[in-house]
């Protein structure tokens, strides 16, 4: 009976360990900062598991103490509110419009970007991401730009 109990305990311990490892966020990415200013961060991806997102890349940079950032978790995913202490701010907000400055994500991955809203980075056209940071899967042959810019929306 003691052997059975010990065997059962060992099995359950192994199962619990395997389960907890499998449940961890397994997304891996190795981002590289190409350039950084107060209002712009340009990064490339040196390595990815094919599942990592732009938000995962930001977290990796933060884990390396290369940047700091704040975010709000929403039903759409992570919403970046500040990077390196530069926080978004609203100039004016009404029931039908909003104006201010915020961090916007751009990418050279034009399959996932708006062609109508672009910036030029070292000769490469980057479109404003059509997906949020938590949804945009990063690729090794693309660049990703966090750009602090003026916005004006009406609805």
trRosetta pair geometry for C-beta under 8 A, 3 or more apart (Angstrom, degrees):
i j d omega theta_ij theta_ji phi_ij phi_ji
1 4 5.6 -54 -150 36 34 113
1 5 6.3 34 153 -18 67 106
2 5 5.7 -54 -147 38 32 111
2 6 6.2 31 154 -18 66 107
3 6 5.7 -56 -146 39 30 110
3 7 6.1 31 154 -19 65 109
4 7 5.7 -56 -144 39 28 111
4 8 6.1 29 156 -19 64 108
5 8 5.7 -53 -144 38 28 112
5 9 6.2 31 154 -20 63 107
6 9 5.7 -53 -146 36 29 113
6 10 6.3 31 154 -19 64 106
7 10 5.7 -53 -147 36 30 111
7 11 6.3 31 154 -19 64 106
8 11 5.7 -54 -147 36 30 113
8 12 6.3 27 156 -16 65 107
9 12 5.9 -57 -147 39 28 109
9 13 6.2 30 154 -21 64 108
10 13 5.7 -56 -147 36 29 113
10 14 6.4 28 155 -17 64 106
11 14 5.9 -57 -149 38 29 109
11 15 6.2 28 154 -18 65 109
12 15 5.5 -53 -144 39 31 113
12 16 6.2 32 157 -20 66 106
13 16 5.9 -53 -145 36 28 110
13 17 6.4 28 155 -18 62 107
14 17 5.8 -56 -148 37 29 111
14 18 6.3 26 156 -16 65 108
15 18 5.9 -58 -146 40 28 108
15 19 6.1 29 156 -20 65 110
16 19 5.7 -55 -144 38 29 113
16 20 6.3 26 159 -18 64 107
17 20 6.0 -57 -147 36 28 106
17 21 6.5 24 156 -16 63 107
18 21 5.9 -58 -148 38 30 109
18 22 6.2 28 155 -18 65 110
19 22 5.8 -58 -146 38 29 110
19 23 6.3 24 157 -19 64 111
20 23 5.8 -57 -145 37 31 110
20 24 7.0 45 153 -37 61 94
21 24 6.0 -42 -159 9 35 114
22 26 7.9 -24 -153 -50 40 128
25 56 7.9 -167 159 -112 128 111
26 49 7.3 -95 135 102 85 168
26 51 7.3 36 93 73 85 148
27 49 6.3 -158 -147 50 47 123
27 51 4.9 -121 -110 104 89 101
27 52 4.4 134 177 -92 102 67
27 53 6.9 -13 -174 4 156 76
27 56 4.7 -91 124 -116 130 154
28 47 7.6 -28 129 121 98 99
28 48 7.1 165 98 -149 64 42
28 49 4.6 81 50 -24 88 120
28 52 6.1 -91 75 -61 25 125
28 56 7.9 -136 -107 166 6 133
29 45 6.0 -57 -167 -143 107 109
29 47 6.9 169 -155 93 42 62
29 48 4.6 6 -113 -108 84 83
29 49 7.1 -101 -64 9 63 78
29 52 3.5 163 -47 156 116 167
29 56 5.2 109 15 118 128 111
29 57 5.1 -69 112 -85 145 74
29 60 5.6 -129 80 -24 88 155
29 138 5.9 62 -131 62 144 136
30 45 7.0 109 73 -168 57 64
30 46 4.4 -58 103 66 108 101
30 47 4.0 35 28 45 117 95
30 48 7.3 -136 25 -61 67 55
30 60 6.9 -144 -111 169 31 152
31 43 4.8 12 -179 173 115 131
31 44 7.1 155 -157 82 67 36
31 45 5.5 -42 -102 -103 65 63
31 46 7.2 155 -123 10 12 83
31 57 4.1 91 -54 -161 138 99
31 58 7.9 23 16 -57 164 30
31 60 5.5 134 18 81 101 126
31 61 5.7 -50 76 -55 127 98
31 138 7.5 -55 -85 176 101 167
31 144 7.8 -60 -133 48 123 125
32 43 6.3 154 75 -158 41 78
32 44 5.2 -16 60 62 99 85
32 45 7.4 173 15 -97 80 14
32 46 5.2 76 -26 -35 115 109
33 36 5.4 -10 -178 -42 130 114
33 41 6.6 -65 -132 -165 101 93
33 42 7.2 99 -166 77 61 57
33 43 5.4 -45 -101 -98 47 87
33 61 6.8 92 -54 -128 104 126
33 66 6.0 -168 -22 168 134 137
33 67 7.7 142 -79 -40 134 112
34 42 4.3 -60 64 109 108 103
34 43 6.2 178 2 -104 86 25
34 44 5.6 76 -50 -12 114 96
34 122 7.9 -95 150 -6 138 147
34 143 6.8 -26 -2 -136 150 120
35 40 7.3 6 107 112 99 105
35 41 7.7 -175 93 -147 56 37
35 42 4.6 27 47 40 85 116
36 40 7.3 -172 -144 96 36 62
36 41 5.1 10 -115 -114 84 75
36 42 7.4 -140 -67 29 51 67
36 67 7.6 -154 -130 -84 143 108
36 84 8.0 114 -180 -39 120 157
37 40 4.8 28 46 47 102 87
37 41 7.9 -149 36 -67 55 49
38 84 7.4 -133 -137 96 52 129
38 86 6.0 127 175 -69 79 142
38 148 7.6 -60 126 32 69 143
39 86 6.8 -156 -92 -179 57 166
39 147 6.9 34 150 -161 81 56
39 148 4.0 -107 -150 49 80 111
39 149 7.7 100 177 -61 114 60
40 145 6.5 -18 -162 -169 93 100
40 146 7.0 160 -151 85 41 60
40 147 5.3 8 -109 -110 85 69
40 148 7.0 -117 -58 16 54 80
41 67 6.8 17 -115 -95 153 148
41 83 6.5 -107 -13 156 134 151
41 145 6.9 161 82 -154 52 51
41 146 4.4 11 48 48 101 104
42 121 5.7 156 -114 -163 133 140
42 122 7.9 99 -171 -3 164 116
42 143 6.1 -2 -171 179 92 122
42 144 7.7 151 -156 80 47 45
42 145 5.1 -12 -103 -104 70 86
43 57 6.4 153 116 158 147 130
43 61 7.1 -91 -103 -67 150 139
43 143 6.9 157 82 -160 38 73
43 144 5.2 -24 67 65 89 92
43 145 7.7 170 22 -83 66 39
43 146 7.9 28 3 -2 107 94
44 140 7.8 50 166 -164 90 49
44 142 7.6 171 -137 93 71 39
44 143 5.2 -46 -88 -104 76 76
44 144 7.6 154 -93 19 28 77
45 48 5.3 4 167 -39 131 116
45 52 7.8 161 -142 89 135 129
45 57 6.5 -83 -95 -107 101 131
45 138 4.7 144 -70 151 152 120
45 139 6.5 150 53 93 141 24
45 140 5.0 -110 96 -103 98 47
45 142 7.0 20 19 61 111 76
45 144 7.4 56 -37 -1 98 116
46 140 6.9 23 -178 -135 11 97
47 140 6.8 21 -95 -98 24 117
48 51 7.8 -173 166 38 95 46
48 52 4.8 -125 -148 38 101 121
48 138 5.5 -166 -96 91 153 96
48 139 6.9 -112 41 -118 150 24
48 140 6.0 -153 16 -55 104 85
49 52 5.9 102 39 -23 83 97
50 137 7.2 11 176 -176 46 127
51 137 6.8 -77 -153 -129 21 111
52 56 4.2 -125 -160 87 86 146
52 57 6.5 100 152 -52 116 78
52 137 6.9 105 76 -150 43 68
52 138 5.5 -38 101 39 94 106
53 56 4.7 109 49 3 67 99
53 57 7.2 -121 103 -3 43 85
53 133 6.4 105 144 156 111 56
53 134 5.6 47 134 -159 162 27
53 135 6.5 84 -133 31 133 6
53 136 5.7 105 -159 69 86 54
53 137 5.9 -61 -97 -93 63 42
53 138 6.5 121 -163 -15 16 88
54 57 5.5 -48 -151 33 36 116
54 58 6.7 41 149 -20 64 100
54 105 5.9 75 151 -151 162 144
54 107 7.6 -107 -82 -73 133 123
54 129 7.3 -65 -18 -99 162 163
54 133 4.3 -104 89 -146 107 72
54 134 7.9 -76 58 -41 81 21
54 136 4.5 17 -9 76 115 113
54 138 5.8 129 -73 -63 57 102
54 144 5.6 -179 -122 -155 107 150
55 58 5.6 -48 -151 33 36 113
55 59 6.5 37 150 -18 65 103
55 71 7.8 64 -137 -109 109 169
55 77 6.9 -139 -37 165 153 117
55 78 4.8 118 -123 42 139 139
55 132 7.9 17 -43 136 118 84
55 133 4.0 105 -59 136 86 100
55 134 4.6 9 -6 -83 149 57
56 59 5.6 -53 -149 37 33 113
56 60 6.4 38 151 -23 65 104
56 138 7.4 -128 64 7 103 122
57 60 5.6 -51 -150 33 32 114
57 61 6.6 33 152 -17 64 102
57 138 5.4 82 -45 -45 131 159
57 144 6.7 95 85 61 160 156
58 61 5.8 -54 -152 35 33 110
58 62 6.4 32 151 -17 66 106
58 67 7.2 -75 -157 81 74 135
58 69 5.9 -36 176 32 122 154
58 80 7.3 -131 -132 -95 170 128
58 133 6.8 1 -3 -175 134 137
58 146 7.8 78 -95 -57 115 142
59 62 5.5 -54 -148 38 34 113
59 63 6.2 38 152 -23 66 105
60 63 5.6 -51 -145 34 31 113
60 64 6.6 24 154 -12 62 106
61 64 5.8 -62 -152 41 32 107
61 66 4.5 -84 -172 66 82 116
61 67 4.7 22 132 25 118 108
62 65 7.5 34 -178 -80 37 28
62 66 7.3 -96 -74 50 23 72
62 67 5.7 -65 -79 78 65 77
62 68 6.3 88 -126 -113 97 38
62 69 6.2 -99 -77 24 126 91
67 83 6.2 -19 -180 -168 123 93
67 84 5.7 -77 -152 -60 83 94
68 83 7.4 149 85 -163 53 46
68 84 5.7 113 49 -94 80 43
68 85 7.0 47 75 -36 119 71
69 80 6.0 -36 180 -146 127 102
69 82 6.2 177 -150 93 59 59
69 83 4.6 -13 -102 -106 99 65
69 84 7.3 -17 -74 -25 69 50
70 80 7.5 115 82 -161 49 57
70 81 4.9 -49 99 65 98 101
70 82 4.5 29 36 44 104 97
70 87 7.4 -2 47 -107 127 97
71 78 4.5 4 169 -171 146 100
71 79 6.0 149 -164 72 83 43
71 80 5.1 -43 -99 -100 95 46
71 81 6.0 160 -110 6 31 85
72 78 7.5 141 71 -157 38 54
72 79 4.7 -20 60 60 90 103
72 81 5.8 69 -15 -38 95 123
73 77 7.5 -73 -147 174 64 27
73 78 6.0 -35 -101 -97 61 61
73 79 7.7 178 -90 16 12 80
74 77 6.7 -6 62 52 79 29
74 78 7.6 139 21 -109 78 12
74 79 5.3 38 -3 -17 122 117
76 79 7.2 63 73 -60 107 100
76 132 5.4 130 146 -34 102 158
76 134 7.6 145 133 46 60 123
77 132 4.5 154 59 107 128 139
77 133 6.6 -168 126 65 126 68
77 134 2.8 -154 -167 42 133 139
77 135 5.9 -141 -33 -29 160 88
78 132 7.2 159 59 155 59 116
78 133 5.5 -62 77 77 103 114
78 134 4.8 131 17 -53 85 110
79 132 7.4 -59 -85 -150 65 125
80 83 6.5 13 173 -51 123 97
80 103 4.8 -64 105 78 118 135
80 105 7.8 109 20 -50 135 104
80 133 6.2 70 -28 -13 111 155
80 146 7.2 -70 113 -139 165 126
81 87 6.1 4 146 -147 82 85
81 88 5.5 -98 -159 20 60 110
81 103 7.7 164 -145 20 5 115
82 85 6.4 -14 167 -154 123 9
82 86 6.0 168 -157 78 82 41
82 87 3.8 -33 -90 -95 117 69
82 88 6.7 -127 -71 -2 66 69
82 103 7.5 156 -112 -22 17 130
83 86 5.8 -18 66 54 67 95
83 103 5.7 101 -7 -97 115 149
83 146 5.9 94 -37 135 168 147
83 148 7.5 -141 43 -62 111 110
86 103 7.8 114 101 -68 102 106
86 148 5.7 -58 137 -86 135 157
88 100 6.5 69 175 135 88 124
88 101 6.0 -164 -144 99 61 64
88 102 4.0 23 -123 -109 122 71
88 103 6.4 -99 -64 -1 102 76
88 148 8.0 -155 -88 -139 67 93
89 100 5.5 -147 103 -163 48 115
89 101 5.7 19 48 49 76 93
90 93 5.1 -5 174 -38 138 115
90 98 6.3 -61 -139 -165 110 99
90 99 7.2 104 -165 78 67 48
90 100 4.0 -74 -116 -71 39 145
91 99 4.6 -50 60 105 110 96
91 100 4.8 179 -1 -90 76 63
91 101 7.6 77 -34 -12 101 77
92 97 7.4 10 113 107 101 100
92 98 7.1 -179 95 -147 60 40
92 99 4.6 23 48 43 91 107
92 100 7.5 -169 31 -55 50 81
93 97 7.4 -157 -141 100 40 55
93 98 4.6 12 -113 -114 81 85
93 99 7.6 -149 -66 29 54 59
93 100 7.7 -5 -58 -34 94 120
94 97 5.2 25 47 48 102 78
94 98 7.5 -156 29 -69 58 54
96 154 5.9 14 150 -157 84 83
96 155 6.2 -151 -158 64 56 61
97 152 7.3 0 -174 -175 109 76
97 153 6.4 172 -150 93 63 53
97 154 4.4 -23 -97 -102 95 73
97 155 7.3 169 -82 17 47 66
98 151 7.6 9 108 108 92 103
98 152 7.5 -175 92 -144 50 40
98 153 5.2 2 54 56 89 96
99 150 7.6 -3 -171 -172 83 90
99 151 7.0 -174 -143 93 44 59
99 152 4.8 5 -107 -107 87 80
99 153 7.9 -174 -73 24 48 59
100 150 7.5 -167 113 -144 23 59
100 151 6.2 -9 65 55 62 89
101 148 6.2 36 171 173 106 88
101 149 6.7 -158 -144 110 77 17
101 150 5.6 -42 -93 -91 76 50
101 151 7.2 144 -108 11 25 80
102 148 7.2 -149 112 -143 18 63
102 149 7.3 -32 61 61 56 58
102 151 5.7 -20 27 3 107 130
103 146 5.3 -4 -170 -175 110 100
103 147 7.2 140 -154 70 58 32
103 148 5.5 -34 -92 -91 64 69
104 128 5.9 -41 168 -132 122 105
104 129 7.9 178 170 25 75 90
104 146 7.5 153 73 -156 37 51
104 147 5.2 -31 64 67 89 87
104 148 7.7 152 14 -99 75 19
104 149 5.6 -38 13 37 123 110
104 151 7.4 138 -61 -66 123 118
105 128 7.2 98 81 -160 54 62
105 129 4.3 -14 102 9 103 133
105 132 7.8 107 30 -155 143 36
105 133 5.7 167 -58 -75 156 87
105 136 6.9 -168 136 14 146 158
105 144 6.8 -19 -164 -170 94 95
105 145 7.3 143 -159 79 45 53
105 146 6.1 -23 -99 -100 65 65
105 147 7.9 158 -92 21 16 78
106 113 7.0 56 -157 -133 60 131
106 118 7.6 107 -147 -143 124 47
106 119 5.6 -36 -132 33 170 112
106 121 7.8 149 105 -24 132 128
106 126 4.0 82 150 135 112 118
106 127 6.4 178 -152 91 84 21
106 128 5.5 -53 -98 -96 77 43
106 129 6.4 -151 -104 -28 20 79
106 144 7.3 154 83 -161 53 46
106 145 4.2 -16 63 62 102 105
106 146 7.9 -172 23 -75 76 19
106 147 5.8 24 -2 0 118 123
107 110 7.8 -163 103 -60 85 38
107 112 6.3 -4 74 83 143 101
107 113 5.2 -156 63 -66 89 125
107 126 5.7 175 87 -156 11 97
107 127 6.7 -29 62 60 65 68
107 129 5.3 67 0 -83 110 91
107 136 6.7 -169 -40 -174 152 142
107 142 5.9 20 -176 165 98 127
107 143 7.0 174 -148 88 55 50
107 144 5.2 -11 -102 -106 85 69
107 145 7.2 -169 -73 20 38 76
108 113 7.9 -64 -147 -10 4 154
108 121 7.7 -103 -63 52 107 117
108 124 5.2 -29 -104 162 130 122
108 125 7.0 114 -124 82 78 50
108 126 5.0 -61 -67 -96 61 80
108 142 4.7 -172 67 -153 94 79
108 143 4.8 60 -4 40 120 80
108 144 7.9 -102 11 -61 78 42
109 112 4.9 7 117 38 110 103
109 113 6.2 132 85 -20 62 109
109 136 7.7 147 66 -169 140 107
109 139 6.0 119 -88 26 128 123
109 142 4.4 -2 -52 -127 92 155
110 113 5.1 -73 -126 50 43 110
110 115 6.7 50 -160 -82 109 87
110 125 7.5 29 -75 103 122 103
110 127 5.5 89 -119 6 73 128
112 129 6.3 -3 133 -147 94 76
112 130 5.4 -139 178 41 54 100
112 131 5.6 -38 -174 6 111 113
112 136 5.9 134 148 -131 144 94
113 118 7.8 81 146 -97 126 83
113 126 7.0 -125 -145 178 164 56
113 127 2.9 128 144 81 121 111
113 128 6.2 141 -160 67 89 32
113 129 5.6 -56 -103 -101 78 36
113 130 5.8 -164 -106 -16 18 89
114 117 4.8 32 94 34 122 94
114 118 7.8 -143 97 -56 72 71
114 127 5.0 -172 64 173 46 114
114 128 4.9 -11 41 61 109 90
114 129 7.9 14 2 79 83 8
114 130 5.7 129 -45 -73 76 89
115 118 6.8 -9 -163 -48 40 116
115 127 5.7 -52 -83 -106 34 140
116 127 8.0 74 39 -145 43 110
117 127 6.4 94 78 -161 65 73
117 128 4.0 -9 99 3 120 122
118 125 5.3 -6 -173 -170 135 96
118 126 6.3 148 -155 78 77 42
118 127 5.0 -44 -94 -94 83 62
118 128 7.4 -121 -78 -14 37 72
119 125 7.8 154 79 -152 34 53
119 126 5.4 -20 63 64 81 97
119 145 6.8 -106 72 91 131 157
119 147 6.4 128 -9 -72 165 167
120 123 7.0 15 -177 -94 100 13
120 124 7.1 144 -159 70 58 38
120 125 6.0 -33 -102 -96 68 58
120 126 7.6 163 -99 18 19 80
121 124 5.2 -31 71 64 80 92
121 126 5.5 22 7 -8 115 125
121 143 6.4 -130 91 107 142 147
121 145 5.8 -166 -60 -71 151 142
124 143 6.2 93 102 29 153 133
126 143 6.6 -80 -87 85 126 99
126 145 5.4 86 127 14 167 127
127 130 7.8 7 121 -33 117 87
129 132 7.4 132 117 -87 126 13
129 133 7.7 93 89 -71 164 54
129 136 5.3 -48 -157 -78 135 149
131 135 4.1 -120 178 95 115 110
131 136 4.2 153 86 -68 116 81
132 135 5.0 74 57 18 77 104
132 136 6.9 -154 87 -16 30 92
133 136 6.2 -49 -127 29 27 108
136 144 7.9 137 123 -120 136 125
138 142 7.0 -149 -163 68 66 114
138 144 6.4 -54 -118 -41 107 141
139 142 4.6 69 68 9 98 114
